[in-house]
Amino acid sequence: MTRDDTNEDRLIALETRMAHFERMAEDLSDMVVEQARSIDVLTAQIHRLRDRLAEAAVAERSPHDDQPPPHY
């Protein structure tokens, strides 16, 4: 085996590893995009639930809720 063969083998090994790393980076990028979409959906759901709870709390209030307790 000559020195050129050794260098060529090393170059092929490095190129192979680089290809695997590039694929891994693409997979991670896809995963991050998917998680960002999920977070957006969940955030919208939380906002809708918060609004519904606020509306329910206002609807359940009566004029007596604003009066001080009898011991005052």
PDB file of N, CA, C and O in Angstrom:
ATOM      1  N   MET A   1       0.851  -1.172   0.000  1.00  0.00           N
ATOM      2  CA  MET A   1       0.000   0.000   0.000  1.00  0.00           C
ATOM      3  C   MET A   1       0.898   1.237   0.000  1.00  0.00           C
ATOM      4  O   MET A   1       1.817   1.364   0.809  1.00  0.00           O
ATOM      5  N   THR A   2       0.608   2.122  -0.912  1.00  0.00           N
ATOM      6  CA  THR A   2       1.426   3.330  -1.018  1.00  0.00           C
ATOM      7  C   THR A   2       0.826   4.431  -0.170  1.00  0.00           C
ATOM      8  O   THR A   2      -0.288   4.341   0.345  1.00  0.00           O
ATOM      9  N   ARG A   3       1.616   5.459  -0.059  1.00  0.00           N
ATOM     10  CA  ARG A   3       1.165   6.627   0.707  1.00  0.00           C
ATOM     11  C   ARG A   3      -0.067   7.244   0.080  1.00  0.00           C
ATOM     12  O   ARG A   3      -0.946   7.713   0.803  1.00  0.00           O
ATOM     13  N   ASP A   4      -0.164   7.260  -1.254  1.00  0.00           N
ATOM     14  CA  ASP A   4      -1.336   7.810  -1.935  1.00  0.00           C
ATOM     15  C   ASP A   4      -2.585   7.000  -1.619  1.00  0.00           C
ATOM     16  O   ASP A   4      -3.666   7.565  -1.450  1.00  0.00           O
ATOM     17  N   ASP A   5      -2.444   5.686  -1.538  1.00  0.00           N
ATOM     18  CA  ASP A   5      -3.586   4.838  -1.193  1.00  0.00           C
ATOM     19  C   ASP A   5      -4.086   5.145   0.213  1.00  0.00           C
ATOM     20  O   ASP A   5      -5.290   5.209   0.458  1.00  0.00           O
ATOM     21  N   THR A   6      -3.148   5.334   1.126  1.00  0.00           N
ATOM     22  CA  THR A   6      -3.507   5.648   2.508  1.00  0.00           C
ATOM     23  C   THR A   6      -4.223   6.986   2.576  1.00  0.00           C
ATOM     24  O   THR A   6      -5.233   7.115   3.268  1.00  0.00           O
ATOM     25  N   ASN A   7      -3.711   7.983   1.863  1.00  0.00           N
ATOM     26  CA  ASN A   7      -4.351   9.298   1.855  1.00  0.00           C
ATOM     27  C   ASN A   7      -5.725   9.231   1.207  1.00  0.00           C
ATOM     28  O   ASN A   7      -6.667   9.881   1.660  1.00  0.00           O
ATOM     29  N   GLU A   8      -5.835   8.442   0.144  1.00  0.00           N
ATOM     30  CA  GLU A   8      -7.126   8.313  -0.532  1.00  0.00           C
ATOM     31  C   GLU A   8      -8.131   7.619   0.390  1.00  0.00           C
ATOM     32  O   GLU A   8      -9.293   8.022   0.445  1.00  0.00           O
ATOM     33  N   ASP A   9      -7.709   6.601   1.101  1.00  0.00           N
ATOM     34  CA  ASP A   9      -8.587   5.907   2.051  1.00  0.00           C
ATOM     35  C   ASP A   9      -9.042   6.856   3.162  1.00  0.00           C
ATOM     36  O   ASP A   9     -10.207   6.862   3.560  1.00  0.00           O
ATOM     37  N   ARG A  10      -8.107   7.646   3.641  1.00  0.00           N
ATOM     38  CA  ARG A  10      -8.452   8.623   4.685  1.00  0.00           C
ATOM     39  C   ARG A  10      -9.433   9.655   4.159  1.00  0.00           C
ATOM     40  O   ARG A  10     -10.370  10.042   4.857  1.00  0.00           O
ATOM     41  N   LEU A  11      -9.217  10.106   2.916  1.00  0.00           N
ATOM     42  CA  LEU A  11     -10.111  11.088   2.308  1.00  0.00           C
ATOM     43  C   LEU A  11     -11.513  10.505   2.134  1.00  0.00           C
ATOM     44  O   LEU A  11     -12.506  11.180   2.407  1.00  0.00           O
ATOM     45  N   ILE A  12     -11.592   9.273   1.685  1.00  0.00           N
ATOM     46  CA  ILE A  12     -12.895   8.612   1.523  1.00  0.00           C
ATOM     47  C   ILE A  12     -13.591   8.477   2.872  1.00  0.00           C
ATOM     48  O   ILE A  12     -14.794   8.712   2.979  1.00  0.00           O
ATOM     49  N   ALA A  13     -12.849   8.105   3.887  1.00  0.00           N
ATOM     50  CA  ALA A  13     -13.420   7.970   5.234  1.00  0.00           C
ATOM     51  C   ALA A  13     -13.937   9.310   5.732  1.00  0.00           C
ATOM     52  O   ALA A  13     -15.017   9.380   6.318  1.00  0.00           O
ATOM     53  N   LEU A  14     -13.176  10.373   5.504  1.00  0.00           N
ATOM     54  CA  LEU A  14     -13.608  11.710   5.928  1.00  0.00           C
ATOM     55  C   LEU A  14     -14.848  12.167   5.163  1.00  0.00           C
ATOM     56  O   LEU A  14     -15.761  12.753   5.746  1.00  0.00           O
ATOM     57  N   GLU A  15     -14.879  11.898   3.866  1.00  0.00           N
ATOM     58  CA  GLU A  15     -16.039  12.281   3.060  1.00  0.00           C
ATOM     59  C   GLU A  15     -17.283  11.516   3.505  1.00  0.00           C
ATOM     60  O   GLU A  15     -18.385  12.065   3.528  1.00  0.00           O
ATOM     61  N   THR A  16     -17.099  10.253   3.854  1.00  0.00           N
ATOM     62  CA  THR A  16     -18.216   9.444   4.339  1.00  0.00           C
ATOM     63  C   THR A  16     -18.750   9.995   5.653  1.00  0.00           C
ATOM     64  O   THR A  16     -19.959  10.144   5.830  1.00  0.00           O
ATOM     65  N   ARG A  17     -17.843  10.294   6.565  1.00  0.00           N
ATOM     66  CA  ARG A  17     -18.265  10.874   7.848  1.00  0.00           C
ATOM     67  C   ARG A  17     -18.953  12.208   7.646  1.00  0.00           C
ATOM     68  O   ARG A  17     -19.950  12.498   8.308  1.00  0.00           O
ATOM     69  N   MET A  18     -18.433  13.026   6.739  1.00  0.00           N
ATOM     70  CA  MET A  18     -19.031  14.322   6.453  1.00  0.00           C
ATOM     71  C   MET A  18     -20.454  14.157   5.913  1.00  0.00           C
ATOM     72  O   MET A  18     -21.352  14.913   6.283  1.00  0.00           O
ATOM     73  N   ALA A  19     -20.653  13.183   5.051  1.00  0.00           N
ATOM     74  CA  ALA A  19     -21.989  12.933   4.509  1.00  0.00           C
ATOM     75  C   ALA A  19     -22.957  12.547   5.626  1.00  0.00           C
ATOM     76  O   ALA A  19     -24.107  12.984   5.639  1.00  0.00           O
ATOM     77  N   HIS A  20     -22.482  11.725   6.562  1.00  0.00           N
ATOM     78  CA  HIS A  20     -23.333  11.335   7.698  1.00  0.00           C
ATOM     79  C   HIS A  20     -23.665  12.550   8.572  1.00  0.00           C
ATOM     80  O   HIS A  20     -24.802  12.697   9.020  1.00  0.00           O
ATOM     81  N   PHE A  21     -22.694  13.403   8.811  1.00  0.00           N
ATOM     82  CA  PHE A  21     -22.935  14.600   9.613  1.00  0.00           C
ATOM     83  C   PHE A  21     -23.902  15.556   8.912  1.00  0.00           C
ATOM     84  O   PHE A  21     -24.750  16.168   9.562  1.00  0.00           O
ATOM     85  N   GLU A  22     -23.777  15.685   7.604  1.00  0.00           N
ATOM     86  CA  GLU A  22     -24.698  16.543   6.864  1.00  0.00           C
ATOM     87  C   GLU A  22     -26.127  16.017   6.967  1.00  0.00           C
ATOM     88  O   GLU A  22     -27.063  16.794   7.157  1.00  0.00           O
ATOM     89  N   ARG A  23     -26.295  14.718   6.845  1.00  0.00           N
ATOM     90  CA  ARG A  23     -27.621  14.106   6.954  1.00  0.00           C
ATOM     91  C   ARG A  23     -28.182  14.305   8.358  1.00  0.00           C
ATOM     92  O   ARG A  23     -29.364  14.605   8.524  1.00  0.00           O
ATOM     93  N   MET A  24     -27.334  14.136   9.362  1.00  0.00           N
ATOM     94  CA  MET A  24     -27.762  14.333  10.739  1.00  0.00           C
ATOM     95  C   MET A  24     -28.202  15.783  10.969  1.00  0.00           C
ATOM     96  O   MET A  24     -29.195  16.026  11.654  1.00  0.00           O
ATOM     97  N   ALA A  25     -27.475  16.736  10.405  1.00  0.00           N
ATOM     98  CA  ALA A  25     -27.833  18.149  10.544  1.00  0.00           C
ATOM     99  C   ALA A  25     -29.180  18.425   9.873  1.00  0.00           C
ATOM    100  O   ALA A  25     -29.989  19.180  10.412  1.00  0.00           O
ATOM    101  N   GLU A  26     -29.428  17.834   8.720  1.00  0.00           N
ATOM    102  CA  GLU A  26     -30.716  18.003   8.048  1.00  0.00           C
ATOM    103  C   GLU A  26     -31.850  17.414   8.877  1.00  0.00           C
ATOM    104  O   GLU A  26     -32.912  18.024   9.008  1.00  0.00           O
ATOM    105  N   ASP A  27     -31.624  16.229   9.437  1.00  0.00           N
ATOM    106  CA  ASP A  27     -32.637  15.592  10.284  1.00  0.00           C
ATOM    107  C   ASP A  27     -32.947  16.446  11.505  1.00  0.00           C
ATOM    108  O   ASP A  27     -34.110  16.622  11.867  1.00  0.00           O
ATOM    109  N   LEU A  28     -31.911  16.974  12.137  1.00  0.00           N
ATOM    110  CA  LEU A  28     -32.105  17.832  13.306  1.00  0.00           C
ATOM    111  C   LEU A  28     -32.846  19.109  12.933  1.00  0.00           C
ATOM    112  O   LEU A  28     -33.700  19.577  13.686  1.00  0.00           O
ATOM    113  N   SER A  29     -32.525  19.669  11.782  1.00  0.00           N
ATOM    114  CA  SER A  29     -33.215  20.866  11.319  1.00  0.00           C
ATOM    115  C   SER A  29     -34.698  20.590  11.104  1.00  0.00           C
ATOM    116  O   SER A  29     -35.545  21.391  11.499  1.00  0.00           O
ATOM    117  N   ASP A  30     -35.011  19.464  10.482  1.00  0.00           N
ATOM    118  CA  ASP A  30     -36.410  19.082  10.279  1.00  0.00           C
ATOM    119  C   ASP A  30     -37.133  18.912  11.608  1.00  0.00           C
ATOM    120  O   ASP A  30     -38.292  19.299  11.754  1.00  0.00           O
ATOM    121  N   MET A  31     -36.431  18.330  12.573  1.00  0.00           N
ATOM    122  CA  MET A  31     -37.024  18.119  13.886  1.00  0.00           C
ATOM    123  C   MET A  31     -37.310  19.454  14.577  1.00  0.00           C
ATOM    124  O   MET A  31     -38.354  19.616  15.209  1.00  0.00           O
ATOM    125  N   VAL A  32     -36.401  20.392  14.459  1.00  0.00           N
ATOM    126  CA  VAL A  32     -36.581  21.704  15.077  1.00  0.00           C
ATOM    127  C   VAL A  32     -37.774  22.428  14.454  1.00  0.00           C
ATOM    128  O   VAL A  32     -38.552  23.068  15.162  1.00  0.00           O
ATOM    129  N   VAL A  33     -37.916  22.328  13.137  1.00  0.00           N
ATOM    130  CA  VAL A  33     -39.055  22.960  12.457  1.00  0.00           C
ATOM    131  C   VAL A  33     -40.361  22.340  12.943  1.00  0.00           C
ATOM    132  O   VAL A  33     -41.325  23.055  13.215  1.00  0.00           O
ATOM    133  N   GLU A  34     -40.393  21.016  13.051  1.00  0.00           N
ATOM    134  CA  GLU A  34     -41.599  20.325  13.518  1.00  0.00           C
ATOM    135  C   GLU A  34     -41.940  20.727  14.955  1.00  0.00           C
ATOM    136  O   GLU A  34     -43.106  20.951  15.281  1.00  0.00           O
ATOM    137  N   GLN A  35     -40.929  20.816  15.802  1.00  0.00           N
ATOM    138  CA  GLN A  35     -41.173  21.214  17.185  1.00  0.00           C
ATOM    139  C   GLN A  35     -41.646  22.659  17.270  1.00  0.00           C
ATOM    140  O   GLN A  35     -42.495  22.978  18.103  1.00  0.00           O
ATOM    141  N   ALA A  36     -41.121  23.530  16.436  1.00  0.00           N
ATOM    142  CA  ALA A  36     -41.555  24.924  16.427  1.00  0.00           C
ATOM    143  C   ALA A  36     -43.026  25.014  16.045  1.00  0.00           C
ATOM    144  O   ALA A  36     -43.771  25.804  16.624  1.00  0.00           O
ATOM    145  N   ARG A  37     -43.446  24.215  15.078  1.00  0.00           N
ATOM    146  CA  ARG A  37     -44.862  24.200  14.685  1.00  0.00           C
ATOM    147  C   ARG A  37     -45.722  23.711  15.845  1.00  0.00           C
ATOM    148  O   ARG A  37     -46.779  24.277  16.123  1.00  0.00           O
ATOM    149  N   SER A  38     -45.267  22.665  16.516  1.00  0.00           N
ATOM    150  CA  SER A  38     -46.019  22.142  17.666  1.00  0.00           C
ATOM    151  C   SER A  38     -46.129  23.189  18.767  1.00  0.00           C
ATOM    152  O   SER A  38     -47.189  23.355  19.369  1.00  0.00           O
ATOM    153  N   ILE A  39     -45.061  23.878  19.021  1.00  0.00           N
ATOM    154  CA  ILE A  39     -45.065  24.930  20.049  1.00  0.00           C
ATOM    155  C   ILE A  39     -46.034  26.033  19.665  1.00  0.00           C
ATOM    156  O   ILE A  39     -46.754  26.545  20.523  1.00  0.00           O
ATOM    157  N   ASP A  40     -46.069  26.410  18.394  1.00  0.00           N
ATOM    158  CA  ASP A  40     -47.004  27.439  17.939  1.00  0.00           C
ATOM    159  C   ASP A  40     -48.455  27.005  18.158  1.00  0.00           C
ATOM    160  O   ASP A  40     -49.282  27.795  18.614  1.00  0.00           O
ATOM    161  N   VAL A  41     -48.757  25.749  17.832  1.00  0.00           N
ATOM    162  CA  VAL A  41     -50.117  25.227  18.018  1.00  0.00           C
ATOM    163  C   VAL A  41     -50.475  25.223  19.502  1.00  0.00           C
ATOM    164  O   VAL A  41     -51.562  25.659  19.880  1.00  0.00           O
ATOM    165  N   LEU A  42     -49.578  24.737  20.332  1.00  0.00           N
ATOM    166  CA  LEU A  42     -49.834  24.680  21.771  1.00  0.00           C
ATOM    167  C   LEU A  42     -49.986  26.077  22.370  1.00  0.00           C
ATOM    168  O   LEU A  42     -50.829  26.289  23.241  1.00  0.00           O
ATOM    169  N   THR A  43     -49.189  27.014  21.915  1.00  0.00           N
ATOM    170  CA  THR A  43     -49.289  28.389  22.408  1.00  0.00           C
ATOM    171  C   THR A  43     -50.644  28.986  22.051  1.00  0.00           C
ATOM    172  O   THR A  43     -51.261  29.660  22.876  1.00  0.00           O
ATOM    173  N   ALA A  44     -51.114  28.743  20.824  1.00  0.00           N
ATOM    174  CA  ALA A  44     -52.430  29.236  20.408  1.00  0.00           C
ATOM    175  C   ALA A  44     -53.528  28.612  21.258  1.00  0.00           C
ATOM    176  O   ALA A  44     -54.477  29.295  21.640  1.00  0.00           O
ATOM    177  N   GLN A  45     -53.409  27.320  21.559  1.00  0.00           N
ATOM    178  CA  GLN A  45     -54.402  26.656  22.401  1.00  0.00           C
ATOM    179  C   GLN A  45     -54.419  27.254  23.804  1.00  0.00           C
ATOM    180  O   GLN A  45     -55.488  27.458  24.380  1.00  0.00           O
ATOM    181  N   ILE A  46     -53.257  27.531  24.349  1.00  0.00           N
ATOM    182  CA  ILE A  46     -53.176  28.131  25.686  1.00  0.00           C
ATOM    183  C   ILE A  46     -53.847  29.503  25.693  1.00  0.00           C
ATOM    184  O   ILE A  46     -54.575  29.835  26.629  1.00  0.00           O
ATOM    185  N   HIS A  47     -53.605  30.299  24.654  1.00  0.00           N
ATOM    186  CA  HIS A  47     -54.224  31.628  24.585  1.00  0.00           C
ATOM    187  C   HIS A  47     -55.747  31.507  24.517  1.00  0.00           C
ATOM    188  O   HIS A  47     -56.461  32.261  25.178  1.00  0.00           O
ATOM    189  N   ARG A  48     -56.247  30.556  23.715  1.00  0.00           N
ATOM    190  CA  ARG A  48     -57.700  30.374  23.618  1.00  0.00           C
ATOM    191  C   ARG A  48     -58.281  29.925  24.957  1.00  0.00           C
ATOM    192  O   ARG A  48     -59.334  30.414  25.365  1.00  0.00           O
ATOM    193  N   LEU A  49     -57.609  29.002  25.645  1.00  0.00           N
ATOM    194  CA  LEU A  49     -58.085  28.546  26.949  1.00  0.00           C
ATOM    195  C   LEU A  49     -58.071  29.668  27.980  1.00  0.00           C
ATOM    196  O   LEU A  49     -58.997  29.802  28.780  1.00  0.00           O
ATOM    197  N   ARG A  50     -57.017  30.467  27.951  1.00  0.00           N
ATOM    198  CA  ARG A  50     -56.931  31.598  28.882  1.00  0.00           C
ATOM    199  C   ARG A  50     -58.079  32.572  28.650  1.00  0.00           C
ATOM    200  O   ARG A  50     -58.683  33.069  29.600  1.00  0.00           O
ATOM    201  N   ASP A  51     -58.378  32.842  27.372  1.00  0.00           N
ATOM    202  CA  ASP A  51     -59.489  33.741  27.044  1.00  0.00           C
ATOM    203  C   ASP A  51     -60.822  33.164  27.515  1.00  0.00           C
ATOM    204  O   ASP A  51     -61.656  33.884  28.063  1.00  0.00           O
ATOM    205  N   ARG A  52     -61.019  31.860  27.298  1.00  0.00           N
ATOM    206  CA  ARG A  52     -62.261  31.218  27.734  1.00  0.00           C
ATOM    207  C   ARG A  52     -62.407  31.257  29.251  1.00  0.00           C
ATOM    208  O   ARG A  52     -63.499  31.494  29.767  1.00  0.00           O
ATOM    209  N   LEU A  53     -61.309  31.024  29.963  1.00  0.00           N
ATOM    210  CA  LEU A  53     -61.359  31.093  31.423  1.00  0.00           C
ATOM    211  C   LEU A  53     -61.679  32.504  31.903  1.00  0.00           C
ATOM    212  O   LEU A  53     -62.445  32.680  32.850  1.00  0.00           O
ATOM    213  N   ALA A  54     -61.099  33.501  31.259  1.00  0.00           N
ATOM    214  CA  ALA A  54     -61.367  34.888  31.640  1.00  0.00           C
ATOM    215  C   ALA A  54     -62.830  35.233  31.378  1.00  0.00           C
ATOM    216  O   ALA A  54     -63.473  35.898  32.191  1.00  0.00           O
ATOM    217  N   GLU A  55     -63.353  34.777  30.239  1.00  0.00           N
ATOM    218  CA  GLU A  55     -64.766  35.039  29.933  1.00  0.00           C
ATOM    219  C   GLU A  55     -65.671  34.330  30.936  1.00  0.00           C
ATOM    220  O   GLU A  55     -66.670  34.900  31.374  1.00  0.00           O
ATOM    221  N   ALA A  56     -65.340  33.116  31.300  1.00  0.00           N
ATOM    222  CA  ALA A  56     -66.147  32.369  32.263  1.00  0.00           C
ATOM    223  C   ALA A  56     -66.106  33.032  33.639  1.00  0.00           C
ATOM    224  O   ALA A  56     -67.118  33.075  34.339  1.00  0.00           O
ATOM    225  N   ALA A  57     -64.970  33.533  34.017  1.00  0.00           N
ATOM    226  CA  ALA A  57     -64.841  34.197  35.318  1.00  0.00           C
ATOM    227  C   ALA A  57     -65.671  35.468  35.355  1.00  0.00           C
ATOM    228  O   ALA A  57     -66.291  35.767  36.375  1.00  0.00           O
ATOM    229  N   VAL A  58     -65.696  36.220  34.270  1.00  0.00           N
ATOM    230  CA  VAL A  58     -66.490  37.457  34.208  1.00  0.00           C
ATOM    231  C   VAL A  58     -67.973  37.110  34.212  1.00  0.00           C
ATOM    232  O   VAL A  58     -68.763  37.784  34.873  1.00  0.00           O
ATOM    233  N   ALA A  59     -68.355  36.074  33.487  1.00  0.00           N
ATOM    234  CA  ALA A  59     -69.763  35.696  33.398  1.00  0.00           C
ATOM    235  C   ALA A  59     -70.294  35.185  34.732  1.00  0.00           C
ATOM    236  O   ALA A  59     -71.486  35.332  35.002  1.00  0.00           O
ATOM    237  N   GLU A  60     -69.470  34.602  35.556  1.00  0.00           N
ATOM    238  CA  GLU A  60     -69.904  34.043  36.833  1.00  0.00           C
ATOM    239  C   GLU A  60     -69.960  35.082  37.951  1.00  0.00           C
ATOM    240  O   GLU A  60     -70.490  34.795  39.024  1.00  0.00           O
ATOM    241  N   ARG A  61     -69.436  36.259  37.727  1.00  0.00           N
ATOM    242  CA  ARG A  61     -69.427  37.283  38.783  1.00  0.00           C
ATOM    243  C   ARG A  61     -70.831  37.859  38.962  1.00  0.00           C
ATOM    244  O   ARG A  61     -71.596  37.976  38.005  1.00  0.00           O
ATOM    245  N   SER A  62     -71.139  38.201  40.153  1.00  0.00           N
ATOM    246  CA  SER A  62     -72.414  38.855  40.449  1.00  0.00           C
ATOM    247  C   SER A  62     -72.124  40.177  41.158  1.00  0.00           C
ATOM    248  O   SER A  62     -71.000  40.407  41.605  1.00  0.00           O
ATOM    249  N   PRO A  63     -73.117  41.034  41.261  1.00  0.00           N
ATOM    250  CA  PRO A  63     -72.888  42.323  41.966  1.00  0.00           C
ATOM    251  C   PRO A  63     -72.454  42.128  43.417  1.00  0.00           C
ATOM    252  O   PRO A  63     -71.774  42.984  43.983  1.00  0.00           O
ATOM    253  N   HIS A  64     -72.838  41.027  44.010  1.00  0.00           N
ATOM    254  CA  HIS A  64     -72.451  40.767  45.402  1.00  0.00           C
ATOM    255  C   HIS A  64     -70.955  40.487  45.534  1.00  0.00           C
ATOM    256  O   HIS A  64     -70.388  40.639  46.616  1.00  0.00           O
ATOM    257  N   ASP A  65     -70.319  40.083  44.442  1.00  0.00           N
ATOM    258  CA  ASP A  65     -68.889  39.801  44.501  1.00  0.00           C
ATOM    259  C   ASP A  65     -68.072  41.057  44.765  1.00  0.00           C
ATOM    260  O   ASP A  65     -66.964  40.974  45.296  1.00  0.00           O
ATOM    261  N   ASP A  66     -68.604  42.222  44.399  1.00  0.00           N
ATOM    262  CA  ASP A  66     -67.861  43.470  44.555  1.00  0.00           C
ATOM    263  C   ASP A  66     -68.107  44.113  45.930  1.00  0.00           C
ATOM    264  O   ASP A  66     -67.440  45.090  46.270  1.00  0.00           O
ATOM    265  N   GLN A  67     -69.024  43.598  46.704  1.00  0.00           N
ATOM    266  CA  GLN A  67     -69.311  44.164  48.021  1.00  0.00           C
ATOM    267  C   GLN A  67     -68.319  43.620  49.044  1.00  0.00           C
ATOM    268  O   GLN A  67     -67.870  42.479  48.939  1.00  0.00           O
ATOM    269  N   PRO A  68     -67.985  44.431  50.018  1.00  0.00           N
ATOM    270  CA  PRO A  68     -67.077  43.946  51.068  1.00  0.00           C
ATOM    271  C   PRO A  68     -67.787  42.892  51.931  1.00  0.00           C
ATOM    272  O   PRO A  68     -69.016  42.858  51.984  1.00  0.00           O
ATOM    273  N   PRO A  69     -67.045  42.074  52.572  1.00  0.00           N
ATOM    274  CA  PRO A  69     -67.657  41.049  53.450  1.00  0.00           C
ATOM    275  C   PRO A  69     -68.419  41.700  54.597  1.00  0.00           C
ATOM    276  O   PRO A  69     -68.134  42.847  54.941  1.00  0.00           O
ATOM    277  N   PRO A  70     -69.365  41.011  55.188  1.00  0.00           N
ATOM    278  CA  PRO A  70     -70.214  41.616  56.233  1.00  0.00           C
ATOM    279  C   PRO A  70     -69.468  42.065  57.480  1.00  0.00           C
ATOM    280  O   PRO A  70     -69.974  42.920  58.206  1.00  0.00           O
ATOM    281  N   HIS A  71     -68.314  41.537  57.751  1.00  0.00           N
ATOM    282  CA  HIS A  71     -67.620  41.917  58.994  1.00  0.00           C
ATOM    283  C   HIS A  71     -66.910  43.260  58.880  1.00  0.00           C
ATOM    284  O   HIS A  71     -66.253  43.674  59.835  1.00  0.00           O
ATOM    285  N   TYR A  72     -67.015  43.956  57.751  1.00  0.00           N
ATOM    286  CA  TYR A  72     -66.380  45.278  57.650  1.00  0.00           C
ATOM    287  C   TYR A  72     -67.309  46.362  58.061  1.00  0.00           C
ATOM    288  O   TYR A  72     -66.938  47.535  58.037  1.00  0.00           O
TER     289      TYR A  72
END
